[in-house]
């Protein structure tokens, strides 16, 4: 365990992702609320098509493949859009389901 008094300046950054895998928080895909466009793709279809091709080329599992592809794309863009501030901005653009509709979706999917 890391000593909380230790200087963290030379430590690698930690990334934490919150993701709506079961579709109960928002309509559509979270990354379609600005992230895909910030990676240089004109449409979500362009992004997902490139992800599908990458997944076929690498023979990797689809969710892990798209996350790696997204990280690689982010590293290739200046400035890198995979930042805490950017994620906050993308999150503010999302249109969340109301609590009532979210509860109905949960009942249907569980």
Residue pairs with C-beta under 8 A, 6 or more apart in sequence:
2 8
2 11
19 30
20 26
20 30
22 106
22 109
23 105
23 109
24 97
24 102
24 105
24 106
24 109
25 94
25 96
25 97
25 102
26 33
26 94
26 95
26 96
26 97
27 95
27 97
29 44
30 90
30 94
31 44
31 47
31 70
31 90
32 44
33 90
33 91
33 93
33 94
34 89
34 90
34 93
35 70
35 81
35 86
35 87
35 90
36 43
36 44
36 47
38 77
38 81
38 86
38 90
39 47
39 70
39 73
39 74
39 77
39 81
40 73
40 77
41 47
41 50
50 69
51 62
51 65
51 66
51 69
54 65
54 66
54 69
55 62
55 65
55 66
55 69
58 65
60 68
70 82
71 82
74 80
74 81
74 82
75 82
96 102
97 105
